[in-house]
Structure formats: structure tokens, C-alpha cells
Amino acid sequence: MPRNHQNNKIIKLPPPIFKSSISIEEALLRRRSIRFYKDNPLTLNEVSQILWASQGISDETYKFRTCPSAGAIYPLKLYLSVINVENLEPGIYKYVPETHELIYLSKGAKRDALFEACLNQEWIKRAPLVLIICATFYKIKARYGERGIRYVFVETGHCSQNIYLQCASLNLGTVAVGAFDDEEIKRILDLPKDEFPTYLMSVGRI
Ligand SMILES: Cc1cc2nc3c(=O)[nH]c(=O)nc-3n(C[C@H](O)[C@H](O)[C@H](O)COP(=O)(O)O)c2cc1C
């Protein structure tokens, strides 16, 4: 069940920007899996933009998001492991789409552990930011039965592609990582019992 984060520090993210100097076609053309990044930090504006693209609200009336979702159930939860982002302490955060905020969950990016849980993929250790896409299955299964499981993974793909395209537009590098130990990621992030990781994405400057 959802946890109460009442006493956690909240970070208000800068609002996303809806104009870009590159077209959607150019972003599609540029999209590539990029695994090696410069050491320079990401800015909070860049992180805000990526989070909005991944799960942000795009319709204030119905609270629809940038990502489609079967039955508008929105089973995805986004976590951040931050090493090097301007104005963010290194640590683990959770994105709150409804308010476009971050909840600070714990100190330290836990990268050595995440690196090992991702079968020693170097980019998971070094990237200034790693996004961990997680999901709950109970609501979507209650509505769609076993087919709901499929929908969660389809939705994860939508979310990941949004991140890829937003990074291409910002001239940042990212790669989707599907090779990881589910139980280890759950343990490292101390996820609630009903949340499971579906994908990781390292992000950095190229
Ligand atoms: C389901 C899935 C899982 C993937 N897992 C990994 C992974 O664990 N590590 C990695 O470096 N790349 C991973 N990739 C990225 C692919 O290697 C990459 O998309 C492919 O080589 C094509 O390159 P491109 O994305 O630059 O077009 C994954 C991609 C998909 C779709």
C-alpha cells in the first residue's frame, strides 16, 4: 500500500517548457542508446523536463499524463537515484506527477548496489542520474485481470520512449536497462511490497 511521506523533504521542480528548437522528427532521428556520459552535472530544469515527459500531467482537468495508460489507471511510479544534479542532494527521490515535485526518500544514490543489481553495467554506476521505473499491479489487474500485467510493461515502454525522445531533444544521453535483478532493486530502493521495478534508465550529458 502507498507509504506516507508526510515528514519527507519536498522539492518543487521548475515548470516544464513546451517549446523546443528541435522537431519531433529530429528527436526521433537523434534517439540512440547512449551509455557514456561527461562528468558535468545535469540541471534541475533538465531533470524536471525529463520527469514531465515521462509521467507528467498534460491535462489539468482529467489529470491525464504525457504517457498513455490503460483505463487511465497510471500504475507506474518513478524513482531517481541522483549523484550529480545541480541543487539536488545525492540520494533517492520519488517523482510526484500531480504536483510536479520530488520527495526526498533517502541519502546516498546507492549506485554500487544498483550497478551490481544491473549485472555490472558501468553506466548505472557513473551516470549523474538513474531513473528507476516501477509499477504496482493490483489496480490494473483488478480491472483487466491477467492482461493487466501486459499493460504495465507496454506502458513502461511508452514511458521509456518519452524519456529517450526528451533526452534527444535536450541533447542528453540515456539508455534503457532491462537486465537487472528484480528482488535486488526492490531491496536497494526499499520499495513498498506491491511495487516492482520494470526498467532503469541512466541519463547524462554527452
Ligand atoms: C527491452 C530492452 C531491454 C534493454 N536492456 C538493455 C540493458 O540492459 N543494457 C543496455 O545497455 N541496453 C539495453 N537496451 C538497449 C538496446 O541495447 C538498444 O536499444 C539497442 O542496442 C538498439 O540501439 P539504439 O537504442 O541506440 O537504437 C535494452 C533495450 C530494450 C528495448
PDBQT file of the ligand as one rigid body, heavy atoms in Angstrom, charges set to zero:
ROOT
HETATM    1  C1  LIG A 301      13.638  -4.376 -23.520  1.00  0.00    +0.000 C 
HETATM    2  C2  LIG A 301      15.002  -3.764 -23.689  1.00  0.00    +0.000 A 
HETATM    3  C3  LIG A 301      15.997  -4.051 -22.773  1.00  0.00    +0.000 A 
HETATM    4  C4  LIG A 301      17.261  -3.453 -22.892  1.00  0.00    +0.000 A 
HETATM    5  N1  LIG A 301      18.184  -3.688 -21.926  1.00  0.00    +0.000 NA
HETATM    6  C5  LIG A 301      19.389  -3.094 -22.023  1.00  0.00    +0.000 A 
HETATM    7  C6  LIG A 301      20.362  -3.295 -20.993  1.00  0.00    +0.000 A 
HETATM    8  O1  LIG A 301      20.132  -3.982 -20.003  1.00  0.00    +0.000 OA
HETATM    9  N2  LIG A 301      21.544  -2.640 -21.123  1.00  0.00    +0.000 N 
HETATM   10  C7  LIG A 301      21.838  -1.832 -22.187  1.00  0.00    +0.000 A 
HETATM   11  O2  LIG A 301      22.926  -1.276 -22.221  1.00  0.00    +0.000 OA
HETATM   12  N3  LIG A 301      20.935  -1.632 -23.181  1.00  0.00    +0.000 NA
HETATM   13  C8  LIG A 301      19.721  -2.236 -23.127  1.00  0.00    +0.000 A 
HETATM   14  N4  LIG A 301      18.788  -1.995 -24.086  1.00  0.00    +0.000 N 
HETATM   15  C9  LIG A 301      19.088  -1.073 -25.205  1.00  0.00    +0.000 C 
HETATM   16  C10 LIG A 301      19.393  -1.816 -26.510  1.00  0.00    +0.000 C 
HETATM   17  O3  LIG A 301      20.647  -2.447 -26.422  1.00  0.00    +0.000 OA
HETATM   18  C11 LIG A 301      19.359  -0.807 -27.685  1.00  0.00    +0.000 C 
HETATM   19  O4  LIG A 301      18.067  -0.247 -27.795  1.00  0.00    +0.000 OA
HETATM   20  C12 LIG A 301      19.745  -1.464 -28.997  1.00  0.00    +0.000 C 
HETATM   21  O5  LIG A 301      21.102  -1.842 -28.997  1.00  0.00    +0.000 OA
HETATM   22  C13 LIG A 301      19.482  -0.569 -30.202  1.00  0.00    +0.000 C 
HETATM   23  O6  LIG A 301      20.216   0.645 -30.096  1.00  0.00    +0.000 OA
HETATM   24  P1  LIG A 301      19.500   2.080 -30.073  1.00  0.00    +0.000 P 
HETATM   25  O7  LIG A 301      18.567   2.124 -28.883  1.00  0.00    +0.000 OA
HETATM   26  O8  LIG A 301      20.618   3.064 -29.983  1.00  0.00    +0.000 OA
HETATM   27  O9  LIG A 301      18.726   2.216 -31.336  1.00  0.00    +0.000 OA
HETATM   28  C14 LIG A 301      17.522  -2.573 -23.985  1.00  0.00    +0.000 A 
HETATM   29  C15 LIG A 301      16.510  -2.286 -24.900  1.00  0.00    +0.000 A 
HETATM   30  C16 LIG A 301      15.271  -2.857 -24.749  1.00  0.00    +0.000 A 
HETATM   31  C17 LIG A 301      14.179  -2.483 -25.729  1.00  0.00    +0.000 C 
ENDROOT
TORSDOF 0
